């Protein structure tokens, strides 16, 4: 499929911003790596063979008795007794992931009290509950990105529709919406999020719903301005004269032009979603206790100043993630800037 000349120019402008272009590839590589977190960091083997049969513990639960154990309970593959049952007399073998811990696994064999410093077993050390920090970083990175991605997409859809209705119809509709947004945007968002999150036990979808109550306003003003400008242009009047419906004019004729400004703003909404989730987790009003969370890792760093690897790890991960997203946002802005031309 051949791209239009304008899209070719936008792609060329995006690639010309080397910082943003390579940031996109680095971020995608990290995200794809984190999507397969169970295959990288897990306390269950990826594959094992026992008495000629293959098992996939990372996908399925197997009972201890299936490997010659004594109890009808899920096998603990980190138990040396279970490992010996599988591998004894050469009747089986085990393939482990790169990191033999998931975000919940506690290392009971620490040589020093938790939080323990980085070792060959725990590359970034453990937190104050003995859980592997690197495994929690990988899972925490994934949930932060997925949360921000869903939040950005849904809030953008709501914001674009609200801005389009305001800008296209104008008059009393625009006046009413503007007064409502002024009141709604004046509320102390973080305090309200904390209050609402304290009323129920928060989870991924509950937090997403709470944050959607406020994040949709980020794009309304931009889209509204584009529709106010575009509704009186000649091609819109021509479409109206030909009998095109309001919805057709709004979403087929005006919206493509409004999306230019919208797309340039979306990476920064994405960034904001990650920061807000991290802040709520840090304050203890985010994801349920025990969840893989970068904000919870920051809180552990604050509470355990004698373990600097906790705070340093959280700082480095968040700095890299947010910096990459800012660079990508700048490249997207350059790509859609009509004044930007390649020299």
TANORJO-V417715 format. One record per residue. N is the residue number from 1. RES is the residue in one letter. PHI is phi in radians with two decimals (* if undefined). OMEGA is omega in whole degrees, -180 to 180 (999 if undefined). D_FIRST is the distance of its C-alpha to the first C-alpha in Angstrom with 2 decimals. Layout:
{{N	RES	PHI	OMEGA	D_FIRST} {N	RES	PHI	OMEGA	D_FIRST}}
//
This chain:
{{1	X	*	-177	0.00} {2	X	-1.51	178	3.81} {3	X	-1.38	176	6.52} {4	X	-1.22	180	9.63} {5	X	-0.97	-178	12.67} {6	X	-1.19	177	14.55} {7	X	-1.23	175	12.23} {8	X	-1.10	178	12.15} {9	X	-1.14	179	15.91} {10	X	-1.12	179	16.31} {11	X	-1.12	179	14.74} {12	X	-1.14	178	16.97} {13	X	-1.15	179	19.90} {14	X	-1.13	180	19.50} {15	X	-1.16	-179	19.55} {16	X	-1.17	174	22.43} {17	X	-1.45	-173	24.47} {18	X	-1.03	-179	25.34} {19	X	-1.08	179	27.61} {20	X	-1.26	-179	25.10} {21	X	-1.10	-180	22.26} {22	X	-1.28	175	24.63} {23	X	-1.12	178	26.18} {24	X	-1.07	-179	22.96} {25	X	-1.17	179	22.75} {26	X	-1.15	-180	26.49} {27	X	-1.14	178	26.45} {28	X	-1.10	179	23.69} {29	X	-1.10	179	25.73} {30	X	-1.14	-179	28.88} {31	X	-1.18	179	27.44} {32	X	-1.09	176	26.10} {33	X	-1.04	-178	29.52} {34	X	-1.23	178	31.31} {35	X	-1.06	177	29.43} {36	X	-1.69	-175	31.17} {37	X	-1.01	-179	34.50} {38	X	-1.12	179	36.43} {39	X	-1.54	-178	35.50} {40	X	-1.85	-177	36.61} {41	X	-2.26	-177	39.62} {42	X	-2.78	176	41.63} {43	X	-1.61	175	45.25} {44	X	-2.01	179	44.28} {45	X	-1.12	174	43.44} {46	X	-1.25	-176	39.99} {47	X	-2.74	173	41.64} {48	X	-2.58	178	45.22} {49	X	-2.13	-179	47.18} {50	X	-2.45	-180	50.61} {51	X	0.92	174	52.81} {52	X	1.46	-180	50.00} {53	X	-1.90	179	47.69} {54	X	-1.66	178	44.48} {55	X	-2.24	179	44.04} {56	X	-2.15	-176	41.15} {57	X	-1.09	-179	43.03} {58	X	-1.18	-179	40.02} {59	X	-1.88	-174	38.74} {60	X	-2.28	176	42.02} {61	X	-1.60	177	45.56} {62	X	-2.17	179	48.37} {63	X	-1.43	-180	52.09} {64	X	-1.05	-178	54.49} {65	X	-1.14	179	56.52} {66	X	-1.19	179	53.69} {67	X	-1.98	177	54.40} {68	X	1.59	180	58.17} {69	X	-1.39	-173	58.72} {70	X	-1.85	-171	61.25} {71	X	-2.06	175	59.40} {72	X	-1.50	-180	57.06} {73	X	-2.42	180	54.77} {74	X	-0.96	-177	51.34} {75	X	-1.19	173	51.73} {76	X	-1.70	-172	51.91} {77	X	-1.27	177	50.28} {78	X	-1.48	176	51.51} {79	X	-1.26	180	55.06} {80	X	-0.96	180	56.67} {81	X	-1.12	179	58.52} {82	X	-1.18	178	55.35} {83	X	-1.07	179	53.87} {84	X	-1.16	179	57.10} {85	X	-1.08	-177	57.05} {86	X	-1.32	-172	53.60} {87	X	-1.72	-175	54.17} {88	X	-1.11	178	57.89} {89	X	1.00	176	59.08} {90	X	1.16	-177	55.59} {91	X	-1.53	179	54.58} {92	X	-2.94	177	51.34} {93	X	-2.60	-176	48.97} {94	X	-2.29	174	46.79} {95	X	-1.93	-177	43.40} {96	X	-1.65	171	43.22} {97	X	-1.22	-178	40.30} {98	X	-1.02	179	40.35} {99	X	-2.05	-173	42.31} {100	X	-1.54	178	44.89} {101	X	-2.51	166	44.94} {102	X	-1.79	-172	42.85} {103	X	-1.22	-179	43.25} {104	X	-1.81	-173	46.34} {105	X	-1.21	178	48.14} {106	X	-1.75	177	51.48} {107	X	-1.54	-178	52.88} {108	X	-1.51	-176	56.54} {109	X	-1.85	180	57.43} {110	X	-1.21	179	57.25} {111	X	-1.45	178	59.97} {112	X	-2.31	179	60.29} {113	X	-1.09	176	60.05} {114	X	-1.27	0	56.66} {115	X	-1.33	-177	54.77} {116	X	-1.73	-178	54.85} {117	X	-1.26	179	53.44} {118	X	-1.00	177	50.57} {119	X	-2.42	176	51.50} {120	X	-1.19	178	49.96} {121	X	-1.52	177	49.79} {122	X	-2.06	-168	48.38} {123	X	-1.09	177	46.31} {124	X	-1.98	180	46.35} {125	X	1.39	178	49.58} {126	X	-2.17	177	50.29} {127	X	-1.51	-175	50.79} {128	X	-1.30	174	54.12} {129	X	-1.89	178	53.62} {130	X	1.43	180	52.91} {131	X	-1.61	-176	49.17} {132	X	-1.16	-176	46.85} {133	X	-1.21	-178	45.26} {134	X	-1.10	178	42.21} {135	X	-1.10	-180	41.35} {136	X	-1.21	177	41.78} {137	X	-1.14	-179	39.58} {138	X	-1.10	180	36.68} {139	X	-1.19	179	37.04} {140	X	-1.16	176	37.76} {141	X	-1.06	-179	34.65} {142	X	-1.10	-176	32.53} {143	X	-1.20	178	34.26} {144	X	-1.14	-178	34.17} {145	X	-1.19	-180	30.41} {146	X	-1.12	179	29.76} {147	X	-1.07	-179	32.32} {148	X	-1.14	180	30.87} {149	X	-1.14	179	27.29} {150	X	-1.12	180	28.46} {151	X	-1.06	-179	30.73} {152	X	-1.13	-178	28.10} {153	X	-1.12	-176	25.64} {154	X	-1.18	-179	28.45} {155	X	-1.15	178	30.36} {156	X	-1.17	178	27.35} {157	X	-1.06	180	26.70} {158	X	-1.13	-179	30.41} {159	X	-1.12	179	30.73} {160	X	-1.15	179	27.87} {161	X	-1.12	-180	29.35} {162	X	-1.11	179	32.84} {163	X	-1.14	180	31.94} {164	X	-1.15	180	30.06} {165	X	-1.12	179	33.11} {166	X	-1.05	-174	35.48} {167	X	-1.20	-176	33.80} {168	X	-1.32	-176	32.96} {169	X	-1.50	178	36.35} {170	X	1.02	175	38.51} {171	X	0.99	-177	42.26} {172	X	-1.15	179	44.08} {173	X	-1.07	180	40.94} {174	X	-1.13	-179	39.91} {175	X	-1.09	-180	43.54} {176	X	-1.12	-179	44.05} {177	X	-1.09	-179	40.89} {178	X	-1.12	178	41.71} {179	X	-1.15	179	45.24} {180	X	-1.10	-179	44.06} {181	X	-1.15	178	41.57} {182	X	-1.07	179	44.31} {183	X	-1.22	-176	46.65} {184	X	-1.14	-179	44.14} {185	X	-1.30	179	42.84} {186	X	-1.41	180	46.47} {187	X	-1.27	177	47.22} {188	X	-1.27	-169	47.70} {189	X	-1.04	-175	44.54} {190	X	-1.10	179	45.51} {191	X	-1.12	179	49.00} {192	X	-1.13	177	47.72} {193	X	-1.06	179	45.30} {194	X	-1.13	-180	48.29} {195	X	-1.11	-179	50.49} {196	X	-1.13	-179	48.01} {197	X	-1.21	180	47.17} {198	X	-1.45	-179	50.92} {199	X	-1.35	-180	51.55} {200	X	-2.31	175	49.59} {201	X	-1.32	-173	48.51} {202	X	-1.28	171	45.02} {203	X	-2.47	-175	42.04} {204	X	-0.96	-173	38.31} {205	X	-1.31	178	37.55} {206	X	-1.15	177	40.74} {207	X	-1.08	179	40.03} {208	X	-1.07	180	36.48} {209	X	-1.12	179	37.94} {210	X	-1.12	-178	40.59} {211	X	-1.22	177	38.25} {212	X	-1.15	180	35.93} {213	X	-1.03	-175	38.97} {214	X	-2.09	-173	38.68} {215	X	-1.26	-177	35.27} {216	X	-1.19	-177	33.50} {217	X	-1.33	-174	35.35} {218	X	-1.07	-175	33.51} {219	X	-1.77	-172	30.69} {220	X	-1.07	-176	32.78} {221	X	-1.11	-179	34.18} {222	X	-1.15	-178	30.89} {223	X	-1.17	179	29.17} {224	X	-1.03	-180	32.45} {225	X	-1.11	179	32.71} {226	X	-1.14	180	29.22} {227	X	-1.29	176	30.06} {228	X	-1.08	179	33.51} {229	X	-1.31	-172	32.10} {230	X	-1.47	-173	29.31} {231	X	-1.21	-179	31.31} {232	X	-1.86	178	33.31} {233	X	-1.28	-172	30.63} {234	X	-1.12	-177	30.44} {235	X	-1.19	177	27.09} {236	X	-1.28	177	28.45} {237	X	-1.12	179	31.69} {238	X	-1.13	179	29.98} {239	X	-1.12	179	28.07} {240	X	-1.18	180	31.42} {241	X	-1.18	178	33.21} {242	X	-1.41	175	30.85} {243	X	1.65	179	31.84} {244	X	-1.14	-180	28.91} {245	X	-1.26	179	30.18} {246	X	-1.07	-179	30.69} {247	X	-1.13	178	28.20} {248	X	-1.14	180	25.47} {249	X	-1.12	-176	26.40} {250	X	-1.14	-169	26.62} {251	X	-1.72	178	23.41} {252	X	-1.82	-174	21.08} {253	X	-1.81	-174	22.44} {254	X	-1.55	-174	24.35} {255	X	-1.00	179	22.86} {256	X	-0.96	177	19.48} {257	X	-1.26	180	21.77} {258	X	-1.23	-177	24.11} {259	X	-1.19	179	21.55} {260	X	-1.06	179	21.36} {261	X	-1.18	-179	24.99} {262	X	-1.14	-177	24.68} {263	X	-1.12	180	22.08} {264	X	-1.22	-177	24.23} {265	X	-1.63	-173	27.18} {266	X	-1.12	179	25.86} {267	X	-1.03	-179	26.43} {268	X	-1.37	172	30.02} {269	X	-1.16	177	30.50} {270	X	-1.00	179	29.34} {271	X	-1.04	-179	31.99} {272	X	-1.10	179	34.58} {273	X	-1.10	179	34.10} {274	X	-1.12	-179	34.85} {275	X	-1.11	-178	37.86} {276	X	-1.15	178	39.30} {277	X	-1.09	179	39.09} {278	X	-1.09	180	40.71} {279	X	-1.11	179	43.43} {280	X	-1.12	178	44.25} {281	X	-1.12	179	44.46} {282	X	-1.08	-178	46.67} {283	X	-1.43	179	48.98} {284	X	1.55	-179	49.15} {285	X	-2.01	-177	47.48} {286	X	-1.76	-177	44.05} {287	X	-1.12	-178	43.03} {288	X	-0.99	179	45.86} {289	X	-0.96	-180	48.29} {290	X	1.65	179	47.20} {291	X	-1.20	175	43.45} {292	X	-1.20	-172	41.46} {293	X	-2.58	176	41.38} {294	X	-1.25	178	41.08} {295	X	-1.14	178	43.38} {296	X	-1.17	177	46.00} {297	X	-1.16	176	45.85} {298	X	-1.11	179	46.61} {299	X	-1.08	178	49.51} {300	X	-1.15	176	50.82} {301	X	-1.10	178	50.70} {302	X	-1.19	-177	52.77} {303	X	-1.43	-177	55.25} {304	X	-2.26	-178	55.63} {305	X	-1.15	177	56.14} {306	X	-1.34	179	57.82} {307	X	-2.09	-173	54.45} {308	X	-1.13	-179	52.31} {309	X	-1.13	179	49.46} {310	X	-1.22	180	48.50} {311	X	-1.15	-179	48.06} {312	X	-1.14	179	46.56} {313	X	-1.08	180	43.92} {314	X	-1.08	-180	42.92} {315	X	-1.10	-178	42.87} {316	X	-1.12	-178	40.73} {317	X	-1.10	-179	38.14} {318	X	-1.15	180	37.83} {319	X	-1.09	180	37.84} {320	X	-1.12	-178	35.00} {321	X	-1.08	-176	32.90} {322	X	-1.24	178	33.49} {323	X	-1.14	178	33.16} {324	X	-1.05	-179	29.73} {325	X	-1.17	177	28.62} {326	X	-1.12	179	30.20} {327	X	-1.09	178	28.46} {328	X	-1.11	178	25.05} {329	X	-1.07	178	26.02} {330	X	-1.14	179	27.03} {331	X	-1.16	177	23.73} {332	X	-1.12	178	21.85} {333	X	-1.08	177	24.44} {334	X	-1.13	-177	23.88} {335	X	-1.12	-176	20.11} {336	X	-1.72	177	20.72} {337	X	-1.41	-178	23.83} {338	X	-1.14	180	23.41} {339	X	-1.48	-177	26.41} {340	X	-1.51	178	24.97} {341	X	-2.25	180	23.91} {342	X	-1.31	180	23.65} {343	X	-1.48	999	26.91}}
//
